[in-house]
């Protein structure tokens, strides 16, 4: 999957693992809801990522999803999803993932998931990616 090139500055740029089928399925889903080009996507596994001036290390981006807002703020973990879902017009998910009182549960659960996403993705990722491609047609 190639990075999306957007002429205007997107509201959020997501840095994702393009070798993770679950991550790719999520990006494809968000791209399908990105009618106003408010989201941009950068595959951190592409050659030259670190040299491209993103100021986010590949190692950090592999540990947890990162996003950069239009004003340059870097988001890490669950807040990236909350912002992405808001921009993708998924208000219930955005609201749920932005509740401060849920962060003590959501953030550690996400970190645990992110740590094991490759193993999880090997088991269920291809099926989810295949399903998402059918669903997004």
N, CA, C and O atoms as CSV, one atom per row, in Angstrom:
chain,resi,resn,atom,element,x,y,z
A,1,UNK,N,N,0.846,-1.166,0.000
A,1,UNK,CA,C,0.000,0.000,0.000
A,1,UNK,C,C,0.891,1.229,0.000
A,1,UNK,O,O,1.865,1.294,0.751
A,2,UNK,N,N,0.571,2.184,-0.821
A,2,UNK,CA,C,1.346,3.409,-0.918
A,2,UNK,C,C,0.793,4.448,0.042
A,2,UNK,O,O,-0.375,4.396,0.427
A,3,UNK,N,N,1.640,5.385,0.421
A,3,UNK,CA,C,1.205,6.505,1.229
A,3,UNK,C,C,0.282,7.381,0.396
A,3,UNK,O,O,0.459,7.515,-0.815
A,4,UNK,N,N,-0.704,7.974,1.059
A,4,UNK,CA,C,-1.604,8.870,0.382
A,4,UNK,C,C,-0.947,10.235,0.284
A,4,UNK,O,O,-0.412,10.739,1.272
A,5,UNK,N,N,-0.983,10.834,-0.893
A,5,UNK,CA,C,-0.446,12.173,-1.063
A,5,UNK,C,C,-1.619,13.140,-1.113
A,5,UNK,O,O,-2.537,12.977,-1.916
A,6,UNK,N,N,-1.581,14.133,-0.262
A,6,UNK,CA,C,-2.654,15.100,-0.172
A,6,UNK,C,C,-2.044,16.475,-0.412
A,6,UNK,O,O,-0.997,16.800,0.149
A,7,UNK,N,N,-2.694,17.279,-1.242
A,7,UNK,CA,C,-2.138,18.591,-1.562
A,7,UNK,C,C,-2.256,19.546,-0.379
A,7,UNK,O,O,-1.286,20.236,-0.065
A,8,UNK,N,N,-3.396,19.612,0.281
A,8,UNK,CA,C,-3.558,20.465,1.460
A,8,UNK,C,C,-3.033,19.711,2.680
A,8,UNK,O,O,-2.924,18.485,2.669
A,9,UNK,N,N,-2.712,20.460,3.725
A,9,UNK,CA,C,-2.249,19.818,4.952
A,9,UNK,C,C,-3.409,19.066,5.590
A,9,UNK,O,O,-4.442,19.668,5.885
A,10,UNK,N,N,-3.261,17.773,5.805
A,10,UNK,CA,C,-4.350,17.007,6.421
A,10,UNK,C,C,-4.490,17.363,7.896
A,10,UNK,O,O,-3.541,17.828,8.527
A,11,UNK,N,N,-5.662,17.144,8.428
A,11,UNK,CA,C,-5.897,17.375,9.857
A,11,UNK,C,C,-5.092,16.393,10.708
A,11,UNK,O,O,-4.666,16.722,11.815
A,12,UNK,N,N,-4.887,15.168,10.172
A,12,UNK,CA,C,-4.137,14.147,10.902
A,12,UNK,C,C,-3.390,13.264,9.915
A,12,UNK,O,O,-3.964,12.778,8.940
A,13,UNK,N,N,-2.114,13.066,10.176
A,13,UNK,CA,C,-1.311,12.100,9.432
A,13,UNK,C,C,-1.064,10.928,10.358
A,13,UNK,O,O,-0.536,11.097,11.457
A,14,UNK,N,N,-1.445,9.731,9.915
A,14,UNK,CA,C,-1.248,8.517,10.697
A,14,UNK,C,C,-0.029,7.779,10.174
A,14,UNK,O,O,0.149,7.633,8.965
A,15,UNK,N,N,0.804,7.316,11.087
A,15,UNK,CA,C,1.995,6.530,10.764
A,15,UNK,C,C,1.692,5.080,11.144
A,15,UNK,O,O,1.492,4.772,12.319
A,16,UNK,N,N,1.657,4.199,10.155
A,16,UNK,CA,C,1.201,2.830,10.403
A,16,UNK,C,C,2.189,1.804,9.858
A,16,UNK,O,O,3.046,2.113,9.030
A,17,UNK,N,N,2.043,0.574,10.349
A,17,UNK,CA,C,2.867,-0.558,9.944
A,17,UNK,C,C,2.234,-1.214,8.722
A,17,UNK,O,O,1.251,-1.946,8.845
A,18,UNK,N,N,2.791,-0.956,7.555
A,18,UNK,CA,C,2.252,-1.491,6.307
A,18,UNK,C,C,2.478,-2.977,6.107
A,18,UNK,O,O,2.005,-3.542,5.121
A,19,UNK,N,N,3.199,-3.632,7.033
A,19,UNK,CA,C,3.403,-5.075,6.943
A,19,UNK,C,C,2.484,-5.832,7.898
A,19,UNK,O,O,2.599,-7.049,8.040
A,20,UNK,N,N,1.589,-5.122,8.542
A,20,UNK,CA,C,0.646,-5.711,9.490
A,20,UNK,C,C,-0.741,-5.709,8.843
A,20,UNK,O,O,-1.321,-4.641,8.645
A,21,UNK,N,N,-1.285,-6.893,8.508
A,21,UNK,CA,C,-2.597,-6.930,7.853
A,21,UNK,C,C,-3.708,-6.233,8.646
A,21,UNK,O,O,-4.587,-5.615,8.045
A,22,UNK,N,N,-3.689,-6.319,9.964
A,22,UNK,CA,C,-4.702,-5.614,10.755
A,22,UNK,C,C,-4.559,-4.097,10.601
A,22,UNK,O,O,-5.551,-3.379,10.477
A,23,UNK,N,N,-3.323,-3.627,10.610
A,23,UNK,CA,C,-3.066,-2.193,10.451
A,23,UNK,C,C,-3.505,-1.725,9.071
A,23,UNK,O,O,-4.119,-0.667,8.936
A,24,UNK,N,N,-3.191,-2.507,8.050
A,24,UNK,CA,C,-3.572,-2.161,6.685
A,24,UNK,C,C,-5.092,-2.150,6.547
A,24,UNK,O,O,-5.645,-1.268,5.889
A,25,UNK,N,N,-5.771,-3.117,7.159
A,25,UNK,CA,C,-7.237,-3.148,7.104
A,25,UNK,C,C,-7.818,-1.890,7.750
A,25,UNK,O,O,-8.767,-1.307,7.225
A,26,UNK,N,N,-7.261,-1.473,8.875
A,26,UNK,CA,C,-7.727,-0.258,9.551
A,26,UNK,C,C,-7.502,0.974,8.677
A,26,UNK,O,O,-8.380,1.830,8.571
A,27,UNK,N,N,-6.333,1.064,8.054
A,27,UNK,CA,C,-6.028,2.193,7.183
A,27,UNK,C,C,-6.975,2.201,5.983
A,27,UNK,O,O,-7.481,3.259,5.607
A,28,UNK,N,N,-7.219,1.052,5.385
A,28,UNK,CA,C,-8.135,0.993,4.243
A,28,UNK,C,C,-9.543,1.421,4.653
A,28,UNK,O,O,-10.233,2.112,3.903
A,29,UNK,N,N,-9.961,1.005,5.843
A,29,UNK,CA,C,-11.272,1.408,6.344
A,29,UNK,C,C,-11.324,2.933,6.510
A,29,UNK,O,O,-12.279,3.576,6.075
A,30,UNK,N,N,-10.304,3.498,7.136
A,30,UNK,CA,C,-10.274,4.946,7.334
A,30,UNK,C,C,-10.185,5.688,5.998
A,30,UNK,O,O,-10.811,6.734,5.824
A,31,UNK,N,N,-9.414,5.149,5.064
A,31,UNK,CA,C,-9.328,5.781,3.741
A,31,UNK,C,C,-10.692,5.808,3.058
A,31,UNK,O,O,-11.023,6.766,2.360
A,32,UNK,N,N,-11.473,4.765,3.260
A,32,UNK,CA,C,-12.797,4.706,2.633
A,32,UNK,C,C,-13.739,5.773,3.195
A,32,UNK,O,O,-14.737,6.116,2.561
A,33,UNK,N,N,-13.426,6.292,4.374
A,33,UNK,CA,C,-14.260,7.309,5.019
A,33,UNK,C,C,-13.600,8.689,4.983
A,33,UNK,O,O,-14.024,9.601,5.693
A,34,UNK,N,N,-12.580,8.837,4.170
A,34,UNK,CA,C,-11.764,10.037,4.120
A,34,UNK,C,C,-12.137,10.930,2.929
A,34,UNK,O,O,-11.266,11.392,2.192
A,35,UNK,N,N,-13.417,11.162,2.755
A,35,UNK,CA,C,-13.914,11.901,1.589
A,35,UNK,C,C,-13.380,13.325,1.521
A,35,UNK,O,O,-13.235,13.872,0.427
A,36,UNK,N,N,-13.090,13.929,2.647
A,36,UNK,CA,C,-12.629,15.319,2.658
A,36,UNK,C,C,-11.110,15.430,2.780
A,36,UNK,O,O,-10.588,16.516,3.028
A,37,UNK,N,N,-10.406,14.325,2.610
A,37,UNK,CA,C,-8.940,14.290,2.678
A,37,UNK,C,C,-8.390,14.916,3.957
A,37,UNK,O,O,-7.376,15.614,3.933
A,38,UNK,N,N,-9.067,14.661,5.063
A,38,UNK,CA,C,-8.591,15.167,6.350
A,38,UNK,C,C,-7.544,14.256,6.966
A,38,UNK,O,O,-6.850,14.639,7.908
A,39,UNK,N,N,-7.433,13.043,6.427
A,39,UNK,CA,C,-6.472,12.067,6.927
A,39,UNK,C,C,-5.435,11.778,5.854
A,39,UNK,O,O,-5.748,11.706,4.666
A,40,UNK,N,N,-4.195,11.614,6.297
A,40,UNK,CA,C,-3.119,11.145,5.419
A,40,UNK,C,C,-2.485,9.945,6.111
A,40,UNK,O,O,-2.569,9.807,7.331
A,41,UNK,N,N,-1.858,9.086,5.332
A,41,UNK,CA,C,-1.312,7.848,5.855
A,41,UNK,C,C,0.112,7.668,5.370
A,41,UNK,O,O,0.411,7.850,4.190
A,42,UNK,N,N,0.994,7.303,6.307
A,42,UNK,CA,C,2.398,7.080,5.969
A,42,UNK,C,C,2.786,5.696,6.485
A,42,UNK,O,O,2.681,5.407,7.677
A,43,UNK,N,N,3.231,4.856,5.568
A,43,UNK,CA,C,3.683,3.504,5.897
A,43,UNK,C,C,5.116,3.592,6.424
A,43,UNK,O,O,6.037,3.937,5.683
A,44,UNK,N,N,5.293,3.284,7.685
A,44,UNK,CA,C,6.609,3.407,8.320
A,44,UNK,C,C,7.590,2.334,7.857
A,44,UNK,O,O,8.783,2.413,8.149
A,45,UNK,N,N,7.086,1.326,7.131
A,45,UNK,CA,C,7.978,0.259,6.663
A,45,UNK,C,C,8.581,0.576,5.299
A,45,UNK,O,O,9.433,-0.170,4.815
A,46,UNK,N,N,8.153,1.668,4.673
A,46,UNK,CA,C,8.745,2.043,3.379
A,46,UNK,C,C,10.181,2.486,3.564
A,46,UNK,O,O,10.519,3.152,4.543
A,47,UNK,N,N,11.017,2.111,2.618
A,47,UNK,CA,C,12.410,2.535,2.623
A,47,UNK,C,C,12.478,4.053,2.645
A,47,UNK,O,O,11.775,4.729,1.895
A,48,UNK,N,N,13.321,4.570,3.499
A,48,UNK,CA,C,13.509,6.013,3.575
A,48,UNK,C,C,12.589,6.726,4.543
A,48,UNK,O,O,12.607,7.954,4.619
A,49,UNK,N,N,11.775,5.971,5.295
A,49,UNK,CA,C,10.851,6.618,6.234
A,49,UNK,C,C,11.593,7.528,7.205
A,49,UNK,O,O,11.232,8.693,7.370
A,50,UNK,N,N,12.625,6.997,7.845
A,50,UNK,CA,C,13.340,7.776,8.867
A,50,UNK,C,C,14.023,8.997,8.272
A,50,UNK,O,O,14.150,10.021,8.944
A,51,UNK,N,N,14.462,8.904,7.026
A,51,UNK,CA,C,15.150,10.027,6.397
A,51,UNK,C,C,14.184,11.075,5.854
A,51,UNK,O,O,14.614,12.155,5.448
A,52,UNK,N,N,12.898,10.777,5.839
A,52,UNK,CA,C,11.911,11.657,5.198
A,52,UNK,C,C,11.517,12.865,6.050
A,52,UNK,O,O,10.705,13.682,5.615
A,53,UNK,N,N,12.073,12.989,7.242
A,53,UNK,CA,C,11.814,14.173,8.049
A,53,UNK,C,C,10.533,14.159,8.847
A,53,UNK,O,O,9.981,15.217,9.151
A,54,UNK,N,N,10.053,12.987,9.190
A,54,UNK,CA,C,8.829,12.894,9.992
A,54,UNK,C,C,9.101,13.177,11.474
A,54,UNK,O,O,8.183,13.481,12.236
A,55,UNK,N,N,10.362,13.074,11.864
A,55,UNK,CA,C,10.770,13.273,13.263
A,55,UNK,C,C,10.078,12.311,14.220
A,55,UNK,O,O,9.809,12.645,15.374
A,56,UNK,N,N,9.798,11.123,13.723
A,56,UNK,CA,C,9.276,10.017,14.522
A,56,UNK,C,C,10.118,8.820,14.122
A,56,UNK,O,O,10.228,8.500,12.939
A,57,UNK,N,N,10.711,8.161,15.102
A,57,UNK,CA,C,11.546,7.007,14.759
A,57,UNK,C,C,10.676,5.818,14.371
A,57,UNK,O,O,9.555,5.660,14.853
A,58,UNK,N,N,11.213,5.001,13.502
A,58,UNK,CA,C,10.502,3.785,13.096
A,58,UNK,C,C,10.256,2.898,14.312
A,58,UNK,O,O,9.193,2.291,14.443
A,59,UNK,N,N,11.245,2.828,15.200
A,59,UNK,CA,C,11.112,2.012,16.413
A,59,UNK,C,C,9.932,2.482,17.272
A,59,UNK,O,O,9.135,1.666,17.734
A,60,UNK,N,N,9.826,3.779,17.479
A,60,UNK,CA,C,8.716,4.319,18.278
A,60,UNK,C,C,7.383,4.074,17.581
A,60,UNK,O,O,6.398,3.707,18.223
A,61,UNK,N,N,7.353,4.277,16.263
A,61,UNK,CA,C,6.116,4.089,15.511
A,61,UNK,C,C,5.708,2.616,15.455
A,61,UNK,O,O,4.521,2.304,15.357
A,62,UNK,N,N,6.684,1.715,15.517
A,62,UNK,CA,C,6.358,0.284,15.556
A,62,UNK,C,C,5.804,-0.123,16.921
A,62,UNK,O,O,5.003,-1.053,17.012
A,63,UNK,N,N,6.222,0.561,17.968
A,63,UNK,CA,C,5.759,0.226,19.311
A,63,UNK,C,C,4.310,0.642,19.529
A,63,UNK,O,O,3.542,-0.084,20.161
A,64,UNK,N,N,3.928,1.824,19.002
A,64,UNK,CA,C,2.560,2.330,19.121
A,64,UNK,C,C,2.280,3.218,17.921
A,64,UNK,O,O,3.182,3.859,17.383
A,65,UNK,N,N,1.030,3.247,17.512
A,65,UNK,CA,C,0.663,4.129,16.406
A,65,UNK,C,C,0.920,5.579,16.802
A,65,UNK,O,O,0.694,5.983,17.942
A,66,UNK,N,N,1.395,6.343,15.832
A,66,UNK,CA,C,1.641,7.777,16.017
A,66,UNK,C,C,0.822,8.541,14.984
A,66,UNK,O,O,0.513,8.032,13.907
A,67,UNK,N,N,0.485,9.759,15.336
A,67,UNK,CA,C,-0.192,10.653,14.412
A,67,UNK,C,C,0.332,12.057,14.617
A,67,UNK,O,O,0.799,12.407,15.701
A,68,UNK,N,N,0.253,12.851,13.579
A,68,UNK,CA,C,0.658,14.256,13.681
A,68,UNK,C,C,-0.504,15.108,13.189
A,68,UNK,O,O,-1.011,14.918,12.083
A,69,UNK,N,N,-0.915,16.050,14.033
A,69,UNK,CA,C,-2.002,16.954,13.670
A,69,UNK,C,C,-1.484,18.044,12.731
A,69,UNK,O,O,-0.277,18.216,12.565
A,70,UNK,N,N,-2.398,18.759,12.135
A,70,UNK,CA,C,-2.038,19.816,11.193
A,70,UNK,C,C,-1.175,20.889,11.847
A,70,UNK,O,O,-0.371,21.533,11.173
A,71,UNK,N,N,-1.336,21.087,13.160
A,71,UNK,CA,C,-0.528,22.095,13.854
A,71,UNK,C,C,0.778,21.532,14.402
A,71,UNK,O,O,1.496,22.218,15.129
A,72,UNK,N,N,1.090,20.270,14.051
A,72,UNK,CA,C,2.372,19.677,14.417
A,72,UNK,C,C,2.389,18.871,15.700
A,72,UNK,O,O,3.423,18.299,16.046
A,73,UNK,N,N,1.274,18.806,16.418
A,73,UNK,CA,C,1.219,18.034,17.658
A,73,UNK,C,C,1.308,16.538,17.328
A,73,UNK,O,O,0.625,16.051,16.427
A,74,UNK,N,N,2.157,15.819,18.069
A,74,UNK,CA,C,2.290,14.379,17.886
A,74,UNK,C,C,1.400,13.672,18.911
A,74,UNK,O,O,1.486,13.925,20.112
A,75,UNK,N,N,0.550,12.786,18.409
A,75,UNK,CA,C,-0.314,11.965,19.252
A,75,UNK,C,C,0.232,10.544,19.229
A,75,UNK,O,O,0.795,10.105,18.227
A,76,UNK,N,N,0.063,9.829,20.337
A,76,UNK,CA,C,0.552,8.456,20.429
A,76,UNK,C,C,-0.530,7.583,21.043
A,76,UNK,O,O,-1.154,7.958,22.036
A,77,UNK,N,N,-0.751,6.408,20.442
A,77,UNK,CA,C,-1.675,5.433,21.008
A,77,UNK,C,C,-3.137,5.771,20.775
A,77,UNK,O,O,-3.510,6.235,19.697
A,78,UNK,N,N,-3.962,5.538,21.784
A,78,UNK,CA,C,-5.419,5.673,21.688
A,78,UNK,C,C,-5.860,7.048,21.176
A,78,UNK,O,O,-6.795,7.101,20.377
A,79,UNK,N,N,-5.249,8.157,21.584
A,79,UNK,CA,C,-5.681,9.455,21.052
A,79,UNK,C,C,-5.591,9.567,19.528
A,79,UNK,O,O,-6.339,10.334,18.922
A,80,UNK,N,N,-4.698,8.824,18.914
A,80,UNK,CA,C,-4.614,8.814,17.450
A,80,UNK,C,C,-5.911,8.263,16.877
A,80,UNK,O,O,-6.476,8.832,15.942
A,81,UNK,N,N,-6.379,7.160,17.437
A,81,UNK,CA,C,-7.617,6.551,16.949
A,81,UNK,C,C,-8.815,7.455,17.215
A,81,UNK,O,O,-9.684,7.590,16.354
A,82,UNK,N,N,-8.877,8.073,18.388
A,82,UNK,CA,C,-9.990,8.969,18.708
A,82,UNK,C,C,-10.065,10.104,17.688
A,82,UNK,O,O,-11.146,10.436,17.204
A,83,UNK,N,N,-8.930,10.688,17.368
A,83,UNK,CA,C,-8.898,11.796,16.403
A,83,UNK,C,C,-9.229,11.298,15.004
A,83,UNK,O,O,-9.995,11.938,14.283
A,84,UNK,N,N,-8.661,10.165,14.614
A,84,UNK,CA,C,-8.923,9.607,13.279
A,84,UNK,C,C,-10.399,9.274,13.115
A,84,UNK,O,O,-10.980,9.567,12.071
A,85,UNK,N,N,-11.012,8.672,14.116
A,85,UNK,CA,C,-12.422,8.307,14.014
A,85,UNK,C,C,-13.321,9.543,13.980
A,85,UNK,O,O,-14.356,9.539,13.315
A,86,UNK,N,N,-12.933,10.591,14.688
A,86,UNK,CA,C,-13.705,11.842,14.627
A,86,UNK,C,C,-13.655,12.403,13.198
A,86,UNK,O,O,-14.678,12.808,12.646
A,87,UNK,N,N,-12.470,12.421,12.617
A,87,UNK,CA,C,-12.316,12.942,11.257
A,87,UNK,C,C,-12.969,12.041,10.210
A,87,UNK,O,O,-13.363,12.508,9.141
A,88,UNK,N,N,-13.082,10.746,10.521
A,88,UNK,CA,C,-13.713,9.790,9.607
A,88,UNK,C,C,-15.227,9.713,9.828
A,88,UNK,O,O,-15.897,8.831,9.289
A,89,UNK,N,N,-15.751,10.634,10.616
A,89,UNK,CA,C,-17.194,10.715,10.878
A,89,UNK,C,C,-17.730,9.457,11.565
A,89,UNK,O,O,-18.767,8.910,11.191
A,90,UNK,N,N,-16.987,9.024,12.579
A,90,UNK,CA,C,-17.397,7.905,13.438
A,90,UNK,C,C,-17.488,8.441,14.873
A,90,UNK,O,O,-16.645,8.119,15.711
A,91,UNK,N,N,-18.503,9.251,15.153
A,91,UNK,CA,C,-18.542,9.986,16.420
A,91,UNK,C,C,-18.644,9.123,17.673
A,91,UNK,O,O,-18.096,9.491,18.711
A,92,UNK,N,N,-19.319,8.008,17.603
A,92,UNK,CA,C,-19.457,7.166,18.799
A,92,UNK,C,C,-18.096,6.582,19.188
A,92,UNK,O,O,-17.713,6.620,20.358
A,93,UNK,N,N,-17.376,6.048,18.218
A,93,UNK,CA,C,-16.038,5.523,18.504
A,93,UNK,C,C,-15.103,6.624,18.968
A,93,UNK,O,O,-14.329,6.432,19.905
A,94,UNK,N,N,-15.171,7.778,18.316
A,94,UNK,CA,C,-14.322,8.906,18.699
A,94,UNK,C,C,-14.614,9.332,20.134
A,94,UNK,O,O,-13.694,9.566,20.918
A,95,UNK,N,N,-15.880,9.431,20.470
A,95,UNK,CA,C,-16.273,9.825,21.822
A,95,UNK,C,C,-15.754,8.808,22.841
A,95,UNK,O,O,-15.153,9.184,23.847
A,96,UNK,N,N,-15.984,7.529,22.578
A,96,UNK,CA,C,-15.574,6.469,23.496
A,96,UNK,C,C,-14.065,6.486,23.724
A,96,UNK,O,O,-13.603,6.378,24.860
A,97,UNK,N,N,-13.307,6.621,22.655
A,97,UNK,CA,C,-11.850,6.578,22.762
A,97,UNK,C,C,-11.229,7.880,23.265
A,97,UNK,O,O,-10.017,7.955,23.463
A,98,UNK,N,N,-12.042,8.886,23.469
A,98,UNK,CA,C,-11.515,10.150,23.984
A,98,UNK,C,C,-11.906,10.415,25.436
A,98,UNK,O,O,-11.637,11.497,25.957
A,99,UNK,N,N,-12.533,9.451,26.090
A,99,UNK,CA,C,-12.932,9.620,27.490
A,99,UNK,C,C,-11.712,9.454,28.394
A,99,UNK,O,O,-11.089,8.392,28.427
A,100,UNK,N,N,-11.384,10.505,29.117
A,100,UNK,CA,C,-10.228,10.448,30.030
A,100,UNK,C,C,-10.369,9.344,31.068
A,100,UNK,O,O,-9.385,8.690,31.412
A,101,UNK,N,N,-11.555,9.134,31.558
A,101,UNK,CA,C,-11.754,8.141,32.604
A,101,UNK,C,C,-11.552,6.712,32.090
A,101,UNK,O,O,-11.398,5.790,32.890
A,102,UNK,N,N,-11.551,6.517,30.763
A,102,UNK,CA,C,-11.288,5.188,30.197
A,102,UNK,C,C,-9.811,4.965,29.855
A,102,UNK,O,O,-9.391,3.830,29.634
A,103,UNK,N,N,-9.030,6.037,29.811
A,103,UNK,CA,C,-7.620,5.919,29.421
A,103,UNK,C,C,-6.813,4.948,30.286
A,103,UNK,O,O,-5.951,4.249,29.752
A,104,UNK,N,N,-7.059,4.874,31.610
A,104,UNK,CA,C,-6.285,3.907,32.403
A,104,UNK,C,C,-6.498,2.453,31.964
A,104,UNK,O,O,-5.681,1.587,32.278
A,105,UNK,N,N,-7.581,2.187,31.247
A,105,UNK,CA,C,-7.840,0.839,30.718
A,105,UNK,C,C,-7.457,0.766,29.239
A,105,UNK,O,O,-6.782,-0.170,28.810
A,106,UNK,N,N,-7.894,1.765,28.463
A,106,UNK,CA,C,-7.682,1.726,27.017
A,106,UNK,C,C,-6.214,1.779,26.612
A,106,UNK,O,O,-5.776,0.994,25.771
A,107,UNK,N,N,-5.455,2.691,27.199
A,107,UNK,CA,C,-4.067,2.859,26.770
A,107,UNK,C,C,-3.215,1.611,27.069
A,107,UNK,O,O,-2.503,1.146,26.178
A,108,UNK,N,N,-3.263,1.052,28.296
A,108,UNK,CA,C,-2.478,-0.175,28.528
A,108,UNK,C,C,-2.953,-1.354,27.661
A,108,UNK,O,O,-2.143,-2.166,27.213
A,109,UNK,N,N,-4.271,-1.440,27.429
A,109,UNK,CA,C,-4.779,-2.513,26.569
A,109,UNK,C,C,-4.260,-2.335,25.145
A,109,UNK,O,O,-3.882,-3.309,24.494
A,110,UNK,N,N,-4.240,-1.094,24.662
A,110,UNK,CA,C,-3.714,-0.843,23.320
A,110,UNK,C,C,-2.216,-1.158,23.249
A,110,UNK,O,O,-1.762,-1.774,22.284
A,111,UNK,N,N,-1.450,-0.745,24.255
A,111,UNK,CA,C,-0.004,-1.014,24.268
A,111,UNK,C,C,0.244,-2.521,24.217
A,111,UNK,O,O,1.132,-2.980,23.498
A,112,UNK,N,N,-0.533,-3.287,24.973
A,112,UNK,CA,C,-0.412,-4.746,24.961
A,112,UNK,C,C,-0.757,-5.296,23.581
A,112,UNK,O,O,-0.045,-6.149,23.050
A,113,UNK,N,N,-1.845,-4.808,23.006
A,113,UNK,CA,C,-2.221,-5.232,21.659
A,113,UNK,C,C,-1.113,-4.893,20.660
A,113,UNK,O,O,-0.707,-5.741,19.865
A,114,UNK,N,N,-0.627,-3.647,20.706
A,114,UNK,CA,C,0.395,-3.200,19.758
A,114,UNK,C,C,1.655,-4.067,19.853
A,114,UNK,O,O,2.282,-4.392,18.844
A,115,UNK,N,N,2.000,-4.425,21.063
A,115,UNK,CA,C,3.190,-5.260,21.282
A,115,UNK,C,C,3.043,-6.623,20.608
A,115,UNK,O,O,4.023,-7.186,20.121
A,116,UNK,N,N,1.831,-7.147,20.580
A,116,UNK,CA,C,1.583,-8.495,20.053
A,116,UNK,C,C,0.818,-8.483,18.728
A,116,UNK,O,O,0.332,-9.526,18.289
A,117,UNK,N,N,0.705,-7.317,18.085
A,117,UNK,CA,C,-0.124,-7.217,16.882
A,117,UNK,C,C,0.376,-8.087,15.741
A,117,UNK,O,O,-0.425,-8.585,14.951
A,118,UNK,N,N,1.687,-8.278,15.640
A,118,UNK,CA,C,2.205,-9.113,14.554
A,118,UNK,C,C,1.718,-10.554,14.709
A,118,UNK,O,O,1.276,-11.170,13.739
A,119,UNK,N,N,1.798,-11.085,15.917
A,119,UNK,CA,C,1.328,-12.453,16.160
A,119,UNK,C,C,-0.187,-12.552,15.981
A,119,UNK,O,O,-0.690,-13.511,15.395
A,120,UNK,N,N,-0.902,-11.559,16.486
A,120,UNK,CA,C,-2.364,-11.535,16.331
A,120,UNK,C,C,-2.707,-11.427,14.852
A,120,UNK,O,O,-3.593,-12.122,14.355
A,121,UNK,N,N,-2.008,-10.565,14.171
A,121,UNK,CA,C,-2.276,-10.324,12.755
A,121,UNK,C,C,-2.010,-11.566,11.909
A,121,UNK,O,O,-2.722,-11.817,10.937
A,122,UNK,N,N,-0.998,-12.336,12.269
A,122,UNK,CA,C,-0.713,-13.563,11.525
A,122,UNK,C,C,-1.883,-14.531,11.600
A,122,UNK,O,O,-2.159,-15.256,10.644
A,123,UNK,N,N,-2.568,-14.542,12.737
A,123,UNK,CA,C,-3.693,-15.466,12.924
A,123,UNK,C,C,-4.979,-14.965,12.272
A,123,UNK,O,O,-5.663,-15.720,11.582
A,124,UNK,N,N,-5.304,-13.702,12.488
A,124,UNK,CA,C,-6.599,-13.210,12.010
A,124,UNK,C,C,-6.496,-12.073,11.003
A,124,UNK,O,O,-7.485,-11.732,10.353
A,125,UNK,N,N,-5.326,-11.491,10.867
A,125,UNK,CA,C,-5.153,-10.341,9.988
A,125,UNK,C,C,-5.535,-10.577,8.535
A,125,UNK,O,O,-6.286,-9.780,7.972
A,126,UNK,N,N,-5.038,-11.659,7.898
A,126,UNK,CA,C,-5.388,-11.871,6.491
A,126,UNK,C,C,-6.895,-11.989,6.260
A,126,UNK,O,O,-7.410,-11.491,5.259
A,127,UNK,N,N,-7.593,-12.639,7.173
A,127,UNK,CA,C,-9.045,-12.766,7.032
A,127,UNK,C,C,-9.732,-11.420,7.181
A,127,UNK,O,O,-10.649,-11.098,6.426
A,128,UNK,N,N,-9.294,-10.641,8.142
A,128,UNK,CA,C,-9.885,-9.319,8.342
A,128,UNK,C,C,-9.578,-8.418,7.160
A,128,UNK,O,O,-10.445,-7.668,6.712
A,129,UNK,N,N,-8.362,-8.480,6.653
A,129,UNK,CA,C,-7.998,-7.673,5.494
A,129,UNK,C,C,-8.838,-8.082,4.281
A,129,UNK,O,O,-9.323,-7.223,3.546
A,130,UNK,N,N,-9.010,-9.377,4.072
A,130,UNK,CA,C,-9.824,-9.864,2.960
A,130,UNK,C,C,-11.269,-9.401,3.115
A,130,UNK,O,O,-11.889,-8.954,2.150
A,131,UNK,N,N,-11.803,-9.509,4.327
A,131,UNK,CA,C,-13.163,-9.067,4.600
A,131,UNK,C,C,-13.299,-7.567,4.357
A,131,UNK,O,O,-14.279,-7.116,3.764
A,132,UNK,N,N,-12.314,-6.797,4.815
A,132,UNK,CA,C,-12.397,-5.343,4.649
A,132,UNK,C,C,-12.379,-4.970,3.174
A,132,UNK,O,O,-13.055,-4.023,2.772
A,133,UNK,N,N,-11.616,-5.698,2.358
A,133,UNK,CA,C,-11.571,-5.402,0.926
A,133,UNK,C,C,-12.937,-5.693,0.281
A,133,UNK,O,O,-13.364,-4.964,-0.615
A,134,UNK,N,N,-13.616,-6.745,0.728
A,134,UNK,CA,C,-14.956,-7.045,0.218
A,134,UNK,C,C,-15.954,-5.988,0.686
A,134,UNK,O,O,-16.798,-5.534,-0.085
A,135,UNK,N,N,-15.849,-5.608,1.942
A,135,UNK,CA,C,-16.777,-4.652,2.552
A,135,UNK,C,C,-16.616,-3.261,1.955
A,135,UNK,O,O,-17.595,-2.521,1.854
A,136,UNK,N,N,-15.413,-2.893,1.562
A,136,UNK,CA,C,-15.137,-1.545,1.097
A,136,UNK,C,C,-15.316,-1.366,-0.405
A,136,UNK,O,O,-15.058,-0.280,-0.926
A,137,UNK,N,N,-15.740,-2.377,-1.094
A,137,UNK,CA,C,-15.937,-2.252,-2.549
A,137,UNK,C,C,-17.045,-1.313,-2.878
A,137,UNK,O,O,-17.341,-1.095,-4.052
